[in-house]
Amino acid sequence: MKMHIASDLHQHSDKRRGPDTRLRPTEADVLLLAGDIDYVERVAERYARWPYDVLYVMGNHDIYHRLHEPAVARAIAATRGSRVKLLERSTVTYGTVRFHGCCLWTDFALVGDLADVMALNEMHGADYRCLRRADGQLLKPTDIRREHLLTVDWLQRSLARPFVGKHVVLSHHAPHRRSLNRAYGVNWASASFASDLSALMKPVSLWAHGHVHDFVDYKVKRCRVVCNAAGSAARPNDLFMSDFVVEI
């Protein structure tokens, strides 16, 4: 199966309709959009005419200035029956390939003292000024960590379900420190980009993610981890490939 992979197109302020012009259809069976594409309720309309199926997971920017849970629920409902499928702790199977999709978030445990890292992220991170819970309150790192732990629990159970075929995980946040953008080094902010989920990778053939605004392609044992992030118009990723395809 051929998977066309991209993320971090950041079309949130793009008034033009349709897909990002940096992304070109290619010879593939499915397009994987690993988050930070556009506001969550607009992605299905933007990519409705893409020539092959689109699997999309939301990024943190995709729910800015929206109530998290209601916005996701409405977007999932809007994509039913559409060529675009929003995956949030959900799966879709094409023959012998099963996709497990989730935003993922992080546990903030990648570096340093957990309490200090969470406090620094809450103090300086834009997410904690722009993300809101269903009750209208701003999300806190404790909320994000809780979402992450719930997602990891779901993913463990999902990967353990009997299946004869290959597993692909699609997430926005990264599953390993090797995905971190080298331009920024490793510090307290790194913990908002990645968690160490190497223990989950044994049954996974491919893990595609976004968020780090870099191109990465490496293996953790037999699991291939990739990110093909375009970046915003103001800060583009020069390594982005419009027709990046992985076949399994």
Beta strands, then each sheet from edge to edge (+ up, - down):
strand 1: 2-6
strand 2: 30-33
strand 3: 53-56
strand 4: 84-86
strand 5: 90-94
strand 6: 97-102
strand 7: 166-171
strand 8: 204-209
strand 9: 215-220
strand 10: 223-228
strand 11: 245-247
sheet 1: 4+ 3+ 2+ 1+ 11-
sheet 2: 5+ 6- 7- 8- 10- 9+
end
